[in-house]
């Protein structure tokens, strides 16, 4: 969107980063007093580490450390924010091992058999149910093994909203789910074994409100062969506001006295969507779930559907899956989630290191995520949705007071670091969501949009003069129609009438396209609404489109000459398209303009947030007694001014 006459090359990424960094430094220098006050009274590094490592707890046990409300000034923590959506997995882990056993298996190679109780030195890695199973089958000196490293051979991330889910039932040492079909309109995507021995179960969702209110899941690990154990889903219940389906029955958790170990029943409630399914030997064994949050209950159904399209699924309007075969051990043993682009985990870790050691920590956000931002600007749907999944995962960790088990340094799992990380990543995700909308809508830019994105006086003056030209030309056209209004009352011949009506319909279609572009741009850029450019854009492309359509019809009806009718049929299109003709459509220039705008927006969002989130010395001062935690909003309530 940069004028080629004013520059020979597009804005380089390095120049944009330098410009944003200069603005950042200017803003920091303007807040010296507040920064100095925040850093006063800080603890020594040794005291801080001792406090963070005390009792090996990431979250305080005392209820006095938790507030009933959160940070009212945080944009991502407000009610209804999609940054408070959560993403997590159900059905993962080796259910014959305890937590220590699962961690040991994460660090062990494939085909590892952990020391059985008979030869174990110290704490056993097997749980009581597994010990009872081994005792029952004389395996206490052999242990239990799994045929592969994990039970997750693959994870299928669902790309669009299914309107129905069909469960296929088979028999693997008892009834279990062996296949799943995702149905949308006339398209059915099937995975697993489509067994017809038992009638499949179909769970129907409302197309305008495809929300699951409750999911209950029960896993069974059974002895298969000598000492090999396998896993299956033995019970599943799905409930929505219009339908429900139940497969299997609930068993008492633990060893059943025969060959099976049953896990605890996992229950998820809220406004849920199934975002992924994990498979072992073509049999579903786990689910990846998105919870949109409780505030969605107060939204219109259209808002819910828009949230699902924008952040949970790809919005391709055709159900399908994305195959993921990476990070299976992290998901299986460390309660992580599957993502399309695994680079986001490294980005998140570097941001956490900045939270831990840098002040202000947000200064390290852009340098650490610049590659993923560039991929997002280029329309990489995998990177976009991985960033949004990470944001939801961080929300889940904080709201459930859990830890990120993939961190090698456990000192990073501390509330004074996790919440600032979430605030930082949430601000970044707000921008990524807008980029996702940008690629989905792909609005045709006009001069008013360019002036807003570029934010320079040159483009603003150009937009104003274009609007004045459009207005003057429309006024002259309406004046001509008024002076010759009686000519429009004549009866045209059939051919002229057809051309008049057809030409008007075509112009009205183009006017509608301009109105759609106007609405899409305002949806992508909420801060565009209410500006001067927004108002003249509305006058030009919203109301102006109606005037052009009416004037075209009247102008054609009052024209006698056939050649004049042909010329007048498209004459006013020039007026309507004038604001688009002067915009450079080269995608390199367009991306350059968007890059600069969104990087500045990220910095603006970070600076609008409370500066105390980014000062690790302030957060560690006095052991954090000057602020409280509000996990539902993933924020702090600062008690001092």
Secondary structure, DSSP 8 states (H G I E B T S, - for coil): ---TTT-SS---HHHHHHHHHHHHHHHHHTTHHHHHHHHTT---HHHHHHHHHGGG-SS-S-GGGB-SS--TT-STTSTT-GGG-EEEEES-S-TTB-HHHHHHHHTS-TT-----TTT--SS-SB-HHHHHHHHHTT-TTT--B-SSS-S-SEEEEE-S--SEEEEEEEESSSEEEEEEEEEETTEEEEEE----SS--EEEE-BTTB--EEEEEEEEEEEEETTTEEEEEEEEEEEE-SS-EEEEE----SEE-SSSEEE---EEEEEEEEEEEEEEETTEEEEEEEEE--GGGGGS-HHHHHHHIIIIIS---SS--EEEE-SSHHHHHHH-----S-THHHHHHHHHHHHHHH-SSGGGGHHHHHHHHHHHHHTT-HHHHHHHHHHHHHHHHHHHTT---TT-SSGGG-SHHHHHHHHHHHHHHHHHHHHHHHHHHH-----HHHHHHHH--HHHHHHHHHHHHHHHHHHHHHHHHHHHTGGGGGS---HHHHHHHHHHHHHHHHHHHHHHHHHHHHHHH-GGGTTSHHHHHHIIIIIIHHHHHHHHHHHHHHT--SHHHHHHHHHHHHHHHHHHHHTS---HHHHHHHHHHHHHHHHHHHHHHS-GGGG-HHHHHGGGGTTEEEEGGGTEEEE---
